[in-house]
Amino acid sequence: MKILATYWAIPHLGGVWNYMNQLRKGLEAEGHEVDLMGFNTQNRHVIIINKDINIPITPPHTELPD
């Protein structure tokens, strides 16, 4: 698995999503295997689009120990 990752939600309207798709298509045309990874639109899961993988994000523990 080769991954193109972004911090932004995907699919995303705008330049990042368009660029990721163009780069994926170009790399696949060269024989590479490419998966696209990023947050879902609610920023609550990390997703890998073409593998249909959806990983829930657990909020960080913010309470300090005594």
Secondary structure, 3 states (H helix, E strand, C coil): CCEEEEEEECCCCCHHHHHHHHHHHHHHHCCCCCEEEEECCCCCEEEEHHHCEEEECCCCCCCCCC
